[in-house]
């Protein structure tokens, strides 16, 4: 049985004071929830160090939303894996569709980031997913397969076990248009099949595959009850205590 993993991607939202108040709300709410769900929050860089202090000795784990693949140097505006480690991050989201579409990240850049994160002891949350145009052209499976194969190039079995995959159809992100449980499960099962082809099936069966794209408390139960949906990567609904806890309760 795979555990459920719920991660909140705060994106470019919440200043330091707002971050502190959201984290204390989440921590208070989780106290009354007997939960074997893994909860990860991914605040903006400016809140990470404080967040790390606040989540110490709680169930909440800390992640960042991005990083660069070089160790250090003249890369103005970038953040390295070891910097994230030094402020207490365990996870890092890589290859989010907003990074791919707005900031031009390619499968090969994302692959380099995955290798650097793993080598630095960070656990990647590796995002993949098709655009509306790609879905309408009937090439969803080709796109997802390419992203999996290129993104995971040269990742060995032991490292693969440390990666969470987040399937996020781009047309469902921030649009309120959630994929139906059948649409989501179909792609999740396909991703698991690809992982079986790349790694052994005992490894593929252990990998957490999250769904992301307009997940809310009222659609979480049906999505999370699908056999290959092992959690959620939540954007908009993770910025409010009640809706984030509602999704955790759905598990
Ligand atoms: P959303 O974002 O929940 O606001 O659709 C999900 C994500 O981008 O990870």
Boltz pocket constraint, residues with backbone or C-beta under 6 A from the ligand:
constraints:
  - pocket:
      binder: B
      contacts: [[A, 9], [A, 168], [A, 172], [A, 173], [A, 174], [A, 175], [A, 176], [A, 212], [A, 213], [A, 214], [A, 215], [A, 233], [A, 234], [A, 235], [A, 236], [A, 237]]
      max_distance: 6.0
